[in-house]
Amino acid sequence: MTATSAAASQFQLSGGVLVPGGISNVSLNRDGIDLNFDPEPVTPVGITSATGIFTSFNTANISDIISFGPPLDVENPFLDFGNSDFLNVPGVTTPGNASLTDGVNVFQLTNAVYQLSQSGANVAIDVFLEGTFIVLGNIIGLWIKNNC
């Protein structure tokens, strides 16, 4: 997953682990309407290759299911940025990590679409997300493209 903002900041997301709870998973349901994340209520992802304003974060929490629209149905904030509370390893955290559920430094999702691409026996799900990144009350424009 990559993202850019007006301030030329970037980050990439990698898989996460909830301790205890397991590895973070993303799945598209059969009818292609919902993109699901688990474990819940905290689905951690690691932040890697960060620049600019994103260097102060190493982990984020994906909040809930995306139901592709119209209309788009998603729980916002979609991403809540913070830091790992488990040995400071990006994307590895515990359910009680307040920095990932405090509603500060968040991404508000406003649009989401996906495209399936088949290559031999493999299928990639390209997910395009649009919204706004809010850092300590300051709004910064942002878009994300994710290849699952």
HELIX and SHEET records of a PDB file:
HELIX    1   1 GLY A   52  SER A   56  5                                   5    
HELIX    2   2 ALA A   98  LEU A  100  5                                   3    
SHEET    1   A 9 THR A   2  SER A   5  0                                        
SHEET    2   A 9 GLN A  10  SER A  14 -1                                        
SHEET    3   A 9 THR A  43  THR A  48 -1                                        
SHEET    4   A 9 THR A  59  ILE A  62 -1                                        
SHEET    5   A 9 LEU A  79  GLY A  82 -1                                        
SHEET    6   A 9 VAL A 106  SER A 119 -1                                        
SHEET    7   A 9 ASN A 122  VAL A 135 -1                                        
SHEET    8   A 9 ASN A 138  ASN A 147 -1                                        
SHEET    9   A 9 THR A   2  SER A   5 -1                                        
SHEET    1   B 3 GLY A  22  ILE A  23  0                                        
SHEET    2   B 3 VAL A  17  LEU A  18 -1                                        
SHEET    3   B 3 VAL A  92  THR A  93  1                                        
SHEET    1   C 4 ASN A  25  LEU A  28  0                                        
SHEET    2   C 4 ASP A  34  ASP A  38 -1                                        
SHEET    3   C 4 ILE A  66  SER A  67 -1                                        
SHEET    4   C 4 ASP A  73  VAL A  74 -1                                        
END                                                                             
